Amino acid sequence: MADTVATIVLDRPETMNSLTIETKDALLDALRRAAADSGVRAVLLTGSGRAFCAGQDLRQHAGNLEEGFGLANTVREHYNPIVELIATMPKPVVAAVNGVAAGAGASLAFACDLRIASEKAKFALAFAGIGLGPDSGASWTLQRLVGRGRAAELMLLGEPLDAARALELGLVTRVVPADDVLKTAQDLVVRLAQGPTLAYAATKQALAYAATHSLPDSLAMEAALQDKCAATADHLNATRAFLAKEQPVFAGE
């Protein structure tokens, strides 16, 4: 089943997996390959060491500022396509938040479909603390997870949240002991990889569409997506399995 799961690890533990241009390029490339690979049916995103991702590498960023490059267009060239790909990829994406997720690192986690957090995880929307507004989709994802009022509070104050509070607010799916976070996330992503991939894609599309459209439009989208799902081999085989009182086996087609 490992071949049907793409595991992407942010691997700069000495900097809490902060994001340089090189790291962002590598992450975007890995996500594109996972999205395009028909054999991959679910994706796991995590970090190495004690952090998930501390966000932008501020040393590199400070150098750009000193040289007059500003943001060096990284929001448009890196963060935007990364987050859009995570959110719209037609397969589930699970974040294993093994530690600190701050700034763009928190945004990456919020863009994923499900988040398994270590009990030692912390989330911080730290943009305002360095004189910036939100990026990496945080303005879109966060208010859909916790509501506009709470999102404004988290962004304006920038106060860190521990895992228990994040679970209470609905920011994460589950909180588990630190030693169990990766295995729990792996078990979940394998379960998703064994499921009805096209139905999952339809679910992601329906949720994203309904978030910004009227009820009649959303009903019409559901009907169109349901027609596509009803024509899949997975639906036919699952219906037969149900009638036969058997467990369905999904091929993702």
N, C-alpha and C positions, 0 to 999 in steps of 0.2 A: 504493500500500500504506500510505501515511501515514495514510489515513483509518481503517484498521483497527488502528492503534497509537495509544494515548493516552500522550503524554509529559507527565509531571508534574515540574516543576522547582521545588525549594525555592530561593527567590530573595531571600535576604537576605545577600549575600556579605560585606557590611561587618561582620556579626556571625557569620560562619561558618555562616550559615543556621540559627542558633539559633531555637528555636520559641517564639513568643509566642502568646497566645490567638488573635490574628487569623490567624497563620500556620497554627495547628492547625485552626481553623475552615475555612480555605481548602483545606487539604490533605484534610480529611475530605469536604468538598463535591466536590472534584475526583475523589477515589476513588469516591464514590458515583455520580457521573455516569458514570465509566468502567465501573463494574460493571454499571450499569443499561443501558448503551448496547449493544444487540445487534450493532451494527456494529463495536464495538471487540473485538478478539480477543486482544490482549496489551497489557500496560502496562509502561512504562519509568519508573522513579523515579530522579531524580538531583538534584544540587545545583549551584548556580552558583558560580563563583569557585574558591577553593582548598580548599573543604571540601564534604563530602557533607551532614553535619548535626552540629553540636556539641551537640545535645540541647536541653534546656530553656533558655530565655533566663533566666539567673540574675538579671539586673537586674530584670526584671519580677517574678520569683519573690521576690527580696529585698523588693521593695515590698509584695508580698502578705503576707509574713511580718511586716513592720514594722506593717502595718495590722491584723494579727490574723486574716488570711484563710487562713493555712496554705497548703495546696496548691490552695485554691480549687476543689476537686473536679475538677481538670483530668485526673487519672488516669482517673476514671470517665467523664467527659464527652468527653474528647478522645483520650487515648492508647489506652484500651481499645478503643473502636470503630474507631479507625484501624487498629490492628494486627490486630484480628479480621477486618476487611474485606480487608486485604491477604492474610491467610493463607487465607481461605475464599472469596475471589472465584473464580468458576468460569472463570477464564482466567489464564494465566501472568503473573506479575509479576517483572520483572527490575530489580535495582538496579545502577546504574552508580556505583560508589563512587569518586568522583574525588579524594577527600582524606580528611580527618579524619571519622570517624564515632564519636561519643562519647555515652555515656549513652543517652538515648532515641533519638538518631540511629543508634547502633549497633543498637539494638533494631529500628528500622524496617528496616534492611538485613537483619537476621537473619530477619525475618518474610517477606521476599520469597522467591520460589521459587529464583531464581538470582542470584548476585552476581558482577559483573565489577568487579575492583578495579584501580585505578591502582597502579603500583609505588611511588607516593608515599603511598598510603593508609595510615592508621593507625586501629586500633580500640581503644577504651578503654571498659570497663564501670566508669564513674567514680562510680557511685551511692554506694558506701560512703565515698568520699573526701569527700563533703559530708553524711555522716551519714544516708543514706537506704538503704533496701533497693531491690532491682530493681523496675522497672516496665516498661510497654510490652511485656509478653510475654516479656522476656528470660529469666525463670526457666523458661519453657516451651520457647522456641525454642533457647536456647543449649545446654542439656544434650542436646537431640536432635541437634544438630550435632556436638558434641565429647564427649559423655558427662558424667555427673554430676560425677565427680571433677575433670575439667578445668574444667567450668563453675564449680564452687565456687572453684577457684583464681583464675580470671579475675575473678570477682565480688568475692571477699574481698580480693584483693591490689590489684585495679584497675590492674595494670600494662599500659601500652599495648602493642599488638602491631603490628609492621610487616606489610606485605602478604605478604612471603615466609613469615613465621611463620603468618599467618592461613591461607595456602594449605596449608601443611604440616599444620595442625590440621583442615582441612576446613571452615573458616569461609567461604571464598570458592570460587567455581567456577573462575575464571581470574584471573591477574595479567598485566597488559599495560603497556607503556610509557604514561606519563601522557598523551601526545598522542593515544594510540589508544583510551583507555578509552571515550569516548562512542561513537565509530564502531563499536567492537567490540560494545558493548552494543546499539546500534541494529541492527546486522546480526543479532544473535541474536534480538532481539525481533521483527524483521520475519520471520525464519525461523519463529518460534513462531506469529506471526499468520497464516502461510500453512499452518499445520498443522491437525490434527484437534482443534478447540477443545473439543468435548464429551468426547473421550477425555482431554484434558489435565485437564478439570474432574473427571472420574472418578478420575484418578490422584491429584490433590490430595486429593480426598475419601477415597480408600482409604488414603493415607498417614496422614492425620490420624486416621482411625478406628482403624487398626491400632496406632497409637502408644499407645492407651489401652484396648485391648480384647484379649481372648484370641484364640488362633489359630482356634478354631472360629468365633467371632463374626466374625473378620476374613475368613475364607474365605467365610462367608455373605454378607458385605458385597461382597466381590469378585464373587461370583456374581450378585448383584442389579445391581451396576453394569455388569457385562459384558453382562447381558441388555439393558440400556438402550443400551449402545454398539453392540451387534450389530444393533439396530433402526434405526440411523442411516443416512442416505444416504452419509455419508463412509465408513463401513465397507463398505457394498455396493460403492461405486464404487472404493474402494481394492483390494478383493478382485478385482474385475474387471480393474483395471489390473495387478495382480500377475500374474494368469493370462495377460494379454496382453503381459507383459514391457514395460509402460509405467510411467512415473512417475505416481503418483496426484496428483490435484488435489483439495485439501480445501476444501469450502465452509463448514465450520464448522457443519454441520447434519446 
